[in-house]
Amino acid sequence: MSNEYTQAQWAEIERAGAVFLPIAGRRDVKQVENVTEKGFYWSASSNDKTTALCFMINETAVGASATPSKYGCSVRLVR
């Protein structure tokens, strides 16, 4: 199975509702970690004054947890 798509193929995939979420890791204060291993994405709202819900994805799992705001999770706008 190939992981490469033409612009036309990707446009068709997006029209079907797919969202591209790169496996970009996250920032822990000044250090970047998990690049090419996991993707971390903030949710739309905070959990409390010091944490927010962060979604994690990798090749075999998807999960969510309350994560301290010191971590730099990615933001991906989805409509």
PyMOL Python script that loads the backbone (N, CA, C, O; Angstrom):
from pymol import cmd

cmd.read_pdbstr("""\
ATOM      1  N   MET A   1       0.847  -1.184   0.000  1.00  0.00           N
ATOM      2  CA  MET A   1       0.000   0.000   0.000  1.00  0.00           C
ATOM      3  C   MET A   1       0.891   1.246   0.000  1.00  0.00           C
ATOM      4  O   MET A   1       1.821   1.350   0.799  1.00  0.00           O
ATOM      5  N   SER A   2       0.607   2.167  -0.881  1.00  0.00           N
ATOM      6  CA  SER A   2       1.406   3.383  -1.004  1.00  0.00           C
ATOM      7  C   SER A   2       0.865   4.490  -0.103  1.00  0.00           C
ATOM      8  O   SER A   2      -0.334   4.558   0.168  1.00  0.00           O
ATOM      9  N   ASN A   3       1.749   5.333   0.344  1.00  0.00           N
ATOM     10  CA  ASN A   3       1.400   6.469   1.194  1.00  0.00           C
ATOM     11  C   ASN A   3       1.495   7.774   0.405  1.00  0.00           C
ATOM     12  O   ASN A   3       1.486   8.860   0.984  1.00  0.00           O
ATOM     13  N   GLU A   4       1.587   7.660  -0.912  1.00  0.00           N
ATOM     14  CA  GLU A   4       1.747   8.828  -1.765  1.00  0.00           C
ATOM     15  C   GLU A   4       0.509   9.020  -2.626  1.00  0.00           C
ATOM     16  O   GLU A   4      -0.016   8.062  -3.193  1.00  0.00           O
ATOM     17  N   TYR A   5       0.038  10.280  -2.724  1.00  0.00           N
ATOM     18  CA  TYR A   5      -1.163  10.596  -3.469  1.00  0.00           C
ATOM     19  C   TYR A   5      -0.908  11.785  -4.379  1.00  0.00           C
ATOM     20  O   TYR A   5      -0.113  12.666  -4.055  1.00  0.00           O
ATOM     21  N   THR A   6      -1.577  11.804  -5.504  1.00  0.00           N
ATOM     22  CA  THR A   6      -1.514  12.976  -6.377  1.00  0.00           C
ATOM     23  C   THR A   6      -2.413  14.055  -5.781  1.00  0.00           C
ATOM     24  O   THR A   6      -3.208  13.791  -4.879  1.00  0.00           O
ATOM     25  N   GLN A   7      -2.276  15.267  -6.298  1.00  0.00           N
ATOM     26  CA  GLN A   7      -3.119  16.362  -5.817  1.00  0.00           C
ATOM     27  C   GLN A   7      -4.596  16.037  -6.067  1.00  0.00           C
ATOM     28  O   GLN A   7      -5.440  16.305  -5.212  1.00  0.00           O
ATOM     29  N   ALA A   8      -4.910  15.469  -7.217  1.00  0.00           N
ATOM     30  CA  ALA A   8      -6.294  15.113  -7.542  1.00  0.00           C
ATOM     31  C   ALA A   8      -6.820  14.026  -6.604  1.00  0.00           C
ATOM     32  O   ALA A   8      -7.967  14.093  -6.163  1.00  0.00           O
ATOM     33  N   GLN A   9      -5.989  13.022  -6.296  1.00  0.00           N
ATOM     34  CA  GLN A   9      -6.408  11.960  -5.375  1.00  0.00           C
ATOM     35  C   GLN A   9      -6.667  12.522  -3.989  1.00  0.00           C
ATOM     36  O   GLN A   9      -7.647  12.149  -3.345  1.00  0.00           O
ATOM     37  N   TRP A  10      -5.793  13.422  -3.515  1.00  0.00           N
ATOM     38  CA  TRP A  10      -5.974  13.994  -2.183  1.00  0.00           C
ATOM     39  C   TRP A  10      -7.233  14.851  -2.132  1.00  0.00           C
ATOM     40  O   TRP A  10      -7.950  14.830  -1.132  1.00  0.00           O
ATOM     41  N   ALA A  11      -7.513  15.605  -3.193  1.00  0.00           N
ATOM     42  CA  ALA A  11      -8.733  16.421  -3.239  1.00  0.00           C
ATOM     43  C   ALA A  11      -9.967  15.527  -3.102  1.00  0.00           C
ATOM     44  O   ALA A  11     -10.923  15.885  -2.415  1.00  0.00           O
ATOM     45  N   GLU A  12      -9.944  14.372  -3.752  1.00  0.00           N
ATOM     46  CA  GLU A  12     -11.061  13.427  -3.653  1.00  0.00           C
ATOM     47  C   GLU A  12     -11.191  12.876  -2.230  1.00  0.00           C
ATOM     48  O   GLU A  12     -12.299  12.746  -1.709  1.00  0.00           O
ATOM     49  N   ILE A  13     -10.074  12.558  -1.617  1.00  0.00           N
ATOM     50  CA  ILE A  13     -10.083  12.054  -0.240  1.00  0.00           C
ATOM     51  C   ILE A  13     -10.638  13.115   0.709  1.00  0.00           C
ATOM     52  O   ILE A  13     -11.438  12.793   1.588  1.00  0.00           O
ATOM     53  N   GLU A  14     -10.228  14.375   0.547  1.00  0.00           N
ATOM     54  CA  GLU A  14     -10.743  15.465   1.397  1.00  0.00           C
ATOM     55  C   GLU A  14     -12.243  15.645   1.213  1.00  0.00           C
ATOM     56  O   GLU A  14     -12.959  15.843   2.195  1.00  0.00           O
ATOM     57  N   ARG A  15     -12.735  15.581  -0.020  1.00  0.00           N
ATOM     58  CA  ARG A  15     -14.175  15.716  -0.269  1.00  0.00           C
ATOM     59  C   ARG A  15     -14.956  14.621   0.448  1.00  0.00           C
ATOM     60  O   ARG A  15     -16.110  14.826   0.825  1.00  0.00           O
ATOM     61  N   ALA A  16     -14.338  13.470   0.636  1.00  0.00           N
ATOM     62  CA  ALA A  16     -14.987  12.367   1.339  1.00  0.00           C
ATOM     63  C   ALA A  16     -14.947  12.550   2.861  1.00  0.00           C
ATOM     64  O   ALA A  16     -15.553  11.767   3.592  1.00  0.00           O
ATOM     65  N   GLY A  17     -14.232  13.587   3.348  1.00  0.00           N
ATOM     66  CA  GLY A  17     -14.223  13.876   4.778  1.00  0.00           C
ATOM     67  C   GLY A  17     -12.938  13.553   5.509  1.00  0.00           C
ATOM     68  O   GLY A  17     -12.885  13.688   6.732  1.00  0.00           O
ATOM     69  N   ALA A  18     -11.902  13.130   4.806  1.00  0.00           N
ATOM     70  CA  ALA A  18     -10.631  12.794   5.462  1.00  0.00           C
ATOM     71  C   ALA A  18      -9.923  14.059   5.944  1.00  0.00           C
ATOM     72  O   ALA A  18     -10.052  15.128   5.347  1.00  0.00           O
ATOM     73  N   VAL A  19      -9.182  13.917   7.024  1.00  0.00           N
ATOM     74  CA  VAL A  19      -8.385  15.004   7.587  1.00  0.00           C
ATOM     75  C   VAL A  19      -6.946  14.516   7.694  1.00  0.00           C
ATOM     76  O   VAL A  19      -6.696  13.419   8.193  1.00  0.00           O
ATOM     77  N   PHE A  20      -6.004  15.325   7.229  1.00  0.00           N
ATOM     78  CA  PHE A  20      -4.588  14.965   7.299  1.00  0.00           C
ATOM     79  C   PHE A  20      -4.038  15.381   8.664  1.00  0.00           C
ATOM     80  O   PHE A  20      -4.059  16.565   9.001  1.00  0.00           O
ATOM     81  N   LEU A  21      -3.553  14.433   9.445  1.00  0.00           N
ATOM     82  CA  LEU A  21      -2.958  14.692  10.754  1.00  0.00           C
ATOM     83  C   LEU A  21      -1.534  14.153  10.764  1.00  0.00           C
ATOM     84  O   LEU A  21      -1.328  12.961  10.992  1.00  0.00           O
ATOM     85  N   PRO A  22      -0.550  15.012  10.521  1.00  0.00           N
ATOM     86  CA  PRO A  22       0.841  14.545  10.498  1.00  0.00           C
ATOM     87  C   PRO A  22       1.304  14.023  11.859  1.00  0.00           C
ATOM     88  O   PRO A  22       0.836  14.475  12.904  1.00  0.00           O
ATOM     89  N   ILE A  23       2.210  13.086  11.827  1.00  0.00           N
ATOM     90  CA  ILE A  23       2.840  12.563  13.039  1.00  0.00           C
ATOM     91  C   ILE A  23       4.011  13.503  13.345  1.00  0.00           C
ATOM     92  O   ILE A  23       5.141  13.258  12.923  1.00  0.00           O
ATOM     93  N   ALA A  24       3.729  14.566  14.073  1.00  0.00           N
ATOM     94  CA  ALA A  24       4.697  15.654  14.232  1.00  0.00           C
ATOM     95  C   ALA A  24       5.314  15.748  15.624  1.00  0.00           C
ATOM     96  O   ALA A  24       6.105  16.657  15.877  1.00  0.00           O
ATOM     97  N   GLY A  25       4.981  14.844  16.525  1.00  0.00           N
ATOM     98  CA  GLY A  25       5.526  14.921  17.872  1.00  0.00           C
ATOM     99  C   GLY A  25       4.917  16.060  18.662  1.00  0.00           C
ATOM    100  O   GLY A  25       3.847  16.567  18.326  1.00  0.00           O
ATOM    101  N   ARG A  26       5.624  16.463  19.736  1.00  0.00           N
ATOM    102  CA  ARG A  26       5.179  17.593  20.550  1.00  0.00           C
ATOM    103  C   ARG A  26       6.383  18.242  21.200  1.00  0.00           C
ATOM    104  O   ARG A  26       7.486  17.697  21.182  1.00  0.00           O
ATOM    105  N   ARG A  27       6.162  19.402  21.768  1.00  0.00           N
ATOM    106  CA  ARG A  27       7.224  20.122  22.457  1.00  0.00           C
ATOM    107  C   ARG A  27       7.018  19.970  23.962  1.00  0.00           C
ATOM    108  O   ARG A  27       5.899  20.127  24.451  1.00  0.00           O
ATOM    109  N   ASP A  28       8.068  19.671  24.689  1.00  0.00           N
ATOM    110  CA  ASP A  28       8.059  19.612  26.151  1.00  0.00           C
ATOM    111  C   ASP A  28       8.951  20.755  26.624  1.00  0.00           C
ATOM    112  O   ASP A  28      10.167  20.598  26.736  1.00  0.00           O
ATOM    113  N   VAL A  29       8.343  21.897  26.899  1.00  0.00           N
ATOM    114  CA  VAL A  29       9.013  23.147  27.243  1.00  0.00           C
ATOM    115  C   VAL A  29       9.967  23.533  26.109  1.00  0.00           C
ATOM    116  O   VAL A  29       9.541  24.231  25.189  1.00  0.00           O
ATOM    117  N   LYS A  30      11.230  23.114  26.132  1.00  0.00           N
ATOM    118  CA  LYS A  30      12.185  23.499  25.099  1.00  0.00           C
ATOM    119  C   LYS A  30      12.633  22.343  24.222  1.00  0.00           C
ATOM    120  O   LYS A  30      13.386  22.558  23.272  1.00  0.00           O
ATOM    121  N   GLN A  31      12.200  21.141  24.505  1.00  0.00           N
ATOM    122  CA  GLN A  31      12.656  19.951  23.786  1.00  0.00           C
ATOM    123  C   GLN A  31      11.522  19.366  22.947  1.00  0.00           C
ATOM    124  O   GLN A  31      10.392  19.246  23.420  1.00  0.00           O
ATOM    125  N   VAL A  32      11.824  19.008  21.719  1.00  0.00           N
ATOM    126  CA  VAL A  32      10.847  18.352  20.852  1.00  0.00           C
ATOM    127  C   VAL A  32      11.015  16.842  21.015  1.00  0.00           C
ATOM    128  O   VAL A  32      12.136  16.335  21.048  1.00  0.00           O
ATOM    129  N   GLU A  33       9.889  16.128  21.117  1.00  0.00           N
ATOM    130  CA  GLU A  33       9.945  14.680  21.322  1.00  0.00           C
ATOM    131  C   GLU A  33       8.921  13.968  20.453  1.00  0.00           C
ATOM    132  O   GLU A  33       7.945  14.574  20.011  1.00  0.00           O
ATOM    133  N   ASN A  34       9.139  12.702  20.212  1.00  0.00           N
ATOM    134  CA  ASN A  34       8.237  11.803  19.480  1.00  0.00           C
ATOM    135  C   ASN A  34       8.026  12.175  18.014  1.00  0.00           C
ATOM    136  O   ASN A  34       7.030  11.764  17.419  1.00  0.00           O
ATOM    137  N   VAL A  35       8.936  12.939  17.421  1.00  0.00           N
ATOM    138  CA  VAL A  35       8.810  13.289  16.005  1.00  0.00           C
ATOM    139  C   VAL A  35       8.892  12.007  15.181  1.00  0.00           C
ATOM    140  O   VAL A  35       9.764  11.173  15.424  1.00  0.00           O
ATOM    141  N   THR A  36       8.028  11.848  14.247  1.00  0.00           N
ATOM    142  CA  THR A  36       7.865  10.673  13.375  1.00  0.00           C
ATOM    143  C   THR A  36       7.330   9.438  14.104  1.00  0.00           C
ATOM    144  O   THR A  36       7.222   8.372  13.497  1.00  0.00           O
ATOM    145  N   GLU A  37       6.996   9.557  15.380  1.00  0.00           N
ATOM    146  CA  GLU A  37       6.462   8.418  16.139  1.00  0.00           C
ATOM    147  C   GLU A  37       5.009   8.610  16.549  1.00  0.00           C
ATOM    148  O   GLU A  37       4.207   7.679  16.475  1.00  0.00           O
ATOM    149  N   LYS A  38       4.673   9.832  16.985  1.00  0.00           N
ATOM    150  CA  LYS A  38       3.325  10.119  17.481  1.00  0.00           C
ATOM    151  C   LYS A  38       2.906  11.520  17.054  1.00  0.00           C
ATOM    152  O   LYS A  38       3.743  12.402  16.858  1.00  0.00           O
ATOM    153  N   GLY A  39       1.599  11.709  16.915  1.00  0.00           N
ATOM    154  CA  GLY A  39       1.042  13.029  16.658  1.00  0.00           C
ATOM    155  C   GLY A  39       0.199  13.440  17.841  1.00  0.00           C
ATOM    156  O   GLY A  39      -0.590  12.641  18.345  1.00  0.00           O
ATOM    157  N   PHE A  40       0.349  14.664  18.292  1.00  0.00           N
ATOM    158  CA  PHE A  40      -0.407  15.186  19.435  1.00  0.00           C
ATOM    159  C   PHE A  40      -1.178  16.416  18.987  1.00  0.00           C
ATOM    160  O   PHE A  40      -0.610  17.309  18.358  1.00  0.00           O
ATOM    161  N   TYR A  41      -2.473  16.471  19.306  1.00  0.00           N
ATOM    162  CA  TYR A  41      -3.343  17.567  18.870  1.00  0.00           C
ATOM    163  C   TYR A  41      -4.223  18.032  20.023  1.00  0.00           C
ATOM    164  O   TYR A  41      -4.885  17.230  20.680  1.00  0.00           O
ATOM    165  N   TRP A  42      -4.218  19.349  20.258  1.00  0.00           N
ATOM    166  CA  TRP A  42      -5.072  19.924  21.296  1.00  0.00           C
ATOM    167  C   TRP A  42      -6.534  19.828  20.895  1.00  0.00           C
ATOM    168  O   TRP A  42      -6.871  19.892  19.713  1.00  0.00           O
ATOM    169  N   SER A  43      -7.392  19.675  21.886  1.00  0.00           N
ATOM    170  CA  SER A  43      -8.832  19.745  21.638  1.00  0.00           C
ATOM    171  C   SER A  43      -9.242  21.219  21.589  1.00  0.00           C
ATOM    172  O   SER A  43      -8.401  22.106  21.735  1.00  0.00           O
ATOM    173  N   ALA A  44     -10.510  21.470  21.387  1.00  0.00           N
ATOM    174  CA  ALA A  44     -10.998  22.844  21.249  1.00  0.00           C
ATOM    175  C   ALA A  44     -11.163  23.574  22.578  1.00  0.00           C
ATOM    176  O   ALA A  44     -11.319  24.795  22.582  1.00  0.00           O
ATOM    177  N   SER A  45     -11.133  22.871  23.696  1.00  0.00           N
ATOM    178  CA  SER A  45     -11.365  23.547  24.977  1.00  0.00           C
ATOM    179  C   SER A  45     -10.414  23.031  26.052  1.00  0.00           C
ATOM    180  O   SER A  45      -9.872  21.929  25.955  1.00  0.00           O
ATOM    181  N   SER A  46     -10.231  23.846  27.062  1.00  0.00           N
ATOM    182  CA  SER A  46      -9.334  23.456  28.155  1.00  0.00           C
ATOM    183  C   SER A  46     -10.027  22.479  29.095  1.00  0.00           C
ATOM    184  O   SER A  46     -11.255  22.400  29.137  1.00  0.00           O
ATOM    185  N   ASN A  47      -9.225  21.742  29.846  1.00  0.00           N
ATOM    186  CA  ASN A  47      -9.733  20.795  30.827  1.00  0.00           C
ATOM    187  C   ASN A  47      -9.912  21.506  32.170  1.00  0.00           C
ATOM    188  O   ASN A  47     -10.950  21.367  32.816  1.00  0.00           O
ATOM    189  N   ASP A  48      -8.907  22.258  32.580  1.00  0.00           N
ATOM    190  CA  ASP A  48      -8.945  23.098  33.778  1.00  0.00           C
ATOM    191  C   ASP A  48      -7.918  24.209  33.587  1.00  0.00           C
ATOM    192  O   ASP A  48      -7.522  24.476  32.453  1.00  0.00           O
ATOM    193  N   LYS A  49      -7.472  24.867  34.661  1.00  0.00           N
ATOM    194  CA  LYS A  49      -6.557  26.008  34.520  1.00  0.00           C
ATOM    195  C   LYS A  49      -5.160  25.630  34.035  1.00  0.00           C
ATOM    196  O   LYS A  49      -4.444  26.488  33.517  1.00  0.00           O
ATOM    197  N   THR A  50      -4.756  24.375  34.188  1.00  0.00           N
ATOM    198  CA  THR A  50      -3.392  23.989  33.808  1.00  0.00           C
ATOM    199  C   THR A  50      -3.309  22.881  32.771  1.00  0.00           C
ATOM    200  O   THR A  50      -2.215  22.558  32.308  1.00  0.00           O
ATOM    201  N   THR A  51      -4.437  22.291  32.396  1.00  0.00           N
ATOM    202  CA  THR A  51      -4.413  21.202  31.418  1.00  0.00           C
ATOM    203  C   THR A  51      -5.493  21.387  30.355  1.00  0.00           C
ATOM    204  O   THR A  51      -6.461  22.126  30.537  1.00  0.00           O
ATOM    205  N   ALA A  52      -5.290  20.697  29.253  1.00  0.00           N
ATOM    206  CA  ALA A  52      -6.294  20.636  28.187  1.00  0.00           C
ATOM    207  C   ALA A  52      -6.294  19.218  27.640  1.00  0.00           C
ATOM    208  O   ALA A  52      -5.333  18.470  27.820  1.00  0.00           O
ATOM    209  N   LEU A  53      -7.372  18.863  26.978  1.00  0.00           N
ATOM    210  CA  LEU A  53      -7.446  17.537  26.389  1.00  0.00           C
ATOM    211  C   LEU A  53      -6.582  17.506  25.141  1.00  0.00           C
ATOM    212  O   LEU A  53      -6.723  18.343  24.249  1.00  0.00           O
ATOM    213  N   CYS A  54      -5.685  16.528  25.090  1.00  0.00           N
ATOM    214  CA  CYS A  54      -4.784  16.372  23.952  1.00  0.00           C
ATOM    215  C   CYS A  54      -4.989  14.967  23.384  1.00  0.00           C
ATOM    216  O   CYS A  54      -4.954  13.976  24.114  1.00  0.00           O
ATOM    217  N   PHE A  55      -5.202  14.900  22.071  1.00  0.00           N
ATOM    218  CA  PHE A  55      -5.360  13.624  21.386  1.00  0.00           C
ATOM    219  C   PHE A  55      -4.014  13.157  20.869  1.00  0.00           C
ATOM    220  O   PHE A  55      -3.241  13.954  20.337  1.00  0.00           O
ATOM    221  N   MET A  56      -3.727  11.875  21.020  1.00  0.00           N
ATOM    222  CA  MET A  56      -2.479  11.286  20.541  1.00  0.00           C
ATOM    223  C   MET A  56      -2.821  10.231  19.503  1.00  0.00           C
ATOM    224  O   MET A  56      -3.735   9.430  19.697  1.00  0.00           O
ATOM    225  N   ILE A  57      -2.077  10.236  18.392  1.00  0.00           N
ATOM    226  CA  ILE A  57      -2.244   9.196  17.380  1.00  0.00           C
ATOM    227  C   ILE A  57      -0.875   8.627  17.029  1.00  0.00           C
ATOM    228  O   ILE A  57       0.122   9.349  17.020  1.00  0.00           O
ATOM    229  N   ASN A  58      -0.835   7.338  16.743  1.00  0.00           N
ATOM    230  CA  ASN A  58       0.373   6.713  16.188  1.00  0.00           C
ATOM    231  C   ASN A  58      -0.077   5.616  15.227  1.00  0.00           C
ATOM    232  O   ASN A  58      -1.251   5.565  14.860  1.00  0.00           O
ATOM    233  N   GLU A  59       0.811   4.764  14.825  1.00  0.00           N
ATOM    234  CA  GLU A  59       0.470   3.738  13.834  1.00  0.00           C
ATOM    235  C   GLU A  59      -0.575   2.747  14.316  1.00  0.00           C
ATOM    236  O   GLU A  59      -1.288   2.165  13.498  1.00  0.00           O
ATOM    237  N   THR A  60      -0.684   2.539  15.622  1.00  0.00           N
ATOM    238  CA  THR A  60      -1.567   1.491  16.126  1.00  0.00           C
ATOM    239  C   THR A  60      -2.617   1.947  17.121  1.00  0.00           C
ATOM    240  O   THR A  60      -3.450   1.139  17.530  1.00  0.00           O
ATOM    241  N   ALA A  61      -2.612   3.224  17.532  1.00  0.00           N
ATOM    242  CA  ALA A  61      -3.531   3.646  18.586  1.00  0.00           C
ATOM    243  C   ALA A  61      -3.956   5.105  18.444  1.00  0.00           C
ATOM    244  O   ALA A  61      -3.293   5.919  17.801  1.00  0.00           O
ATOM    245  N   VAL A  62      -5.087   5.392  19.070  1.00  0.00           N
ATOM    246  CA  VAL A  62      -5.593   6.757  19.201  1.00  0.00           C
ATOM    247  C   VAL A  62      -6.045   6.891  20.644  1.00  0.00           C
ATOM    248  O   VAL A  62      -6.711   5.996  21.167  1.00  0.00           O
ATOM    249  N   GLY A  63      -5.698   7.988  21.294  1.00  0.00           N
ATOM    250  CA  GLY A  63      -6.105   8.178  22.678  1.00  0.00           C
ATOM    251  C   GLY A  63      -6.196   9.651  23.014  1.00  0.00           C
ATOM    252  O   GLY A  63      -5.805  10.506  22.218  1.00  0.00           O
ATOM    253  N   ALA A  64      -6.709   9.942  24.185  1.00  0.00           N
ATOM    254  CA  ALA A  64      -6.809  11.323  24.646  1.00  0.00           C
ATOM    255  C   ALA A  64      -6.544  11.357  26.136  1.00  0.00           C
ATOM    256  O   ALA A  64      -6.887  10.427  26.866  1.00  0.00           O
ATOM    257  N   SER A  65      -5.923  12.451  26.581  1.00  0.00           N
ATOM    258  CA  SER A  65      -5.682  12.596  28.012  1.00  0.00           C
ATOM    259  C   SER A  65      -5.551  14.071  28.361  1.00  0.00           C
ATOM    260  O   SER A  65      -5.238  14.897  27.503  1.00  0.00           O
ATOM    261  N   ALA A  66      -5.795  14.396  29.634  1.00  0.00           N
ATOM    262  CA  ALA A  66      -5.576  15.750  30.128  1.00  0.00           C
ATOM    263  C   ALA A  66      -4.064  15.970  30.152  1.00  0.00           C
ATOM    264  O   ALA A  66      -3.334  15.211  30.791  1.00  0.00           O
ATOM    265  N   THR A  67      -3.604  16.987  29.470  1.00  0.00           N
ATOM    266  CA  THR A  67      -2.180  17.223  29.282  1.00  0.00           C
ATOM    267  C   THR A  67      -1.815  18.620  29.768  1.00  0.00           C
ATOM    268  O   THR A  67      -2.512  19.579  29.438  1.00  0.00           O
ATOM    269  N   PRO A  68      -0.739  18.761  30.546  1.00  0.00           N
ATOM    270  CA  PRO A  68      -0.324  20.091  30.996  1.00  0.00           C
ATOM    271  C   PRO A  68      -0.056  21.025  29.819  1.00  0.00           C
ATOM    272  O   PRO A  68       0.464  20.605  28.786  1.00  0.00           O
ATOM    273  N   SER A  69      -0.412  22.276  29.985  1.00  0.00           N
ATOM    274  CA  SER A  69      -0.269  23.236  28.891  1.00  0.00           C
ATOM    275  C   SER A  69       1.183  23.534  28.544  1.00  0.00           C
ATOM    276  O   SER A  69       1.443  24.188  27.534  1.00  0.00           O
ATOM    277  N   LYS A  70       2.140  23.073  29.353  1.00  0.00           N
ATOM    278  CA  LYS A  70       3.557  23.265  29.017  1.00  0.00           C
ATOM    279  C   LYS A  70       3.956  22.465  27.783  1.00  0.00           C
ATOM    280  O   LYS A  70       4.974  22.761  27.156  1.00  0.00           O
ATOM    281  N   TYR A  71       3.159  21.448  27.426  1.00  0.00           N
ATOM    282  CA  TYR A  71       3.434  20.658  26.234  1.00  0.00           C
ATOM    283  C   TYR A  71       2.897  21.389  25.011  1.00  0.00           C
ATOM    284  O   TYR A  71       1.790  21.927  25.036  1.00  0.00           O
ATOM    285  N   GLY A  72       3.668  21.406  23.969  1.00  0.00           N
ATOM    286  CA  GLY A  72       3.254  22.074  22.735  1.00  0.00           C
ATOM    287  C   GLY A  72       2.658  21.075  21.772  1.00  0.00           C
ATOM    288  O   GLY A  72       3.343  20.598  20.868  1.00  0.00           O
ATOM    289  N   CYS A  73       1.402  20.757  21.952  1.00  0.00           N
ATOM    290  CA  CYS A  73       0.717  19.875  21.003  1.00  0.00           C
ATOM    291  C   CYS A  73       0.327  20.697  19.775  1.00  0.00           C
ATOM    292  O   CYS A  73       0.215  21.921  19.849  1.00  0.00           O
ATOM    293  N   SER A  74       0.125  20.028  18.666  1.00  0.00           N
ATOM    294  CA  SER A  74      -0.246  20.701  17.430  1.00  0.00           C
ATOM    295  C   SER A  74      -1.691  21.152  17.451  1.00  0.00           C
ATOM    296  O   SER A  74      -2.504  20.675  18.242  1.00  0.00           O
ATOM    297  N   VAL A  75      -1.989  22.088  16.558  1.00  0.00           N
ATOM    298  CA  VAL A  75      -3.352  22.552  16.356  1.00  0.00           C
ATOM    299  C   VAL A  75      -3.678  22.366  14.883  1.00  0.00           C
ATOM    300  O   VAL A  75      -2.926  22.817  14.019  1.00  0.00           O
ATOM    301  N   ARG A  76      -4.764  21.721  14.599  1.00  0.00           N
ATOM    302  CA  ARG A  76      -5.179  21.515  13.207  1.00  0.00           C
ATOM    303  C   ARG A  76      -6.623  21.976  13.086  1.00  0.00           C
ATOM    304  O   ARG A  76      -7.514  21.394  13.704  1.00  0.00           O
ATOM    305  N   LEU A  77      -6.861  23.014  12.296  1.00  0.00           N
ATOM    306  CA  LEU A  77      -8.214  23.529  12.109  1.00  0.00           C
ATOM    307  C   LEU A  77      -8.997  22.600  11.204  1.00  0.00           C
ATOM    308  O   LEU A  77      -8.570  22.283  10.094  1.00  0.00           O
ATOM    309  N   VAL A  78     -10.159  22.164  11.699  1.00  0.00           N
ATOM    310  CA  VAL A  78     -11.006  21.258  10.943  1.00  0.00           C
ATOM    311  C   VAL A  78     -12.410  21.840  10.954  1.00  0.00           C
ATOM    312  O   VAL A  78     -12.923  22.223  12.005  1.00  0.00           O
ATOM    313  N   ARG A  79     -13.027  21.906   9.786  1.00  0.00           N
ATOM    314  CA  ARG A  79     -14.393  22.433   9.755  1.00  0.00           C
ATOM    315  C   ARG A  79     -15.381  21.337   9.566  1.00  0.00           C
ATOM    316  O   ARG A  79     -16.584  21.592   9.516  1.00  0.00           O
TER     317      ARG A  79
END
""", "prot")
cmd.dss("prot")
cmd.show_as("cartoon", "prot")
cmd.util.cbc("prot")
cmd.orient("prot")
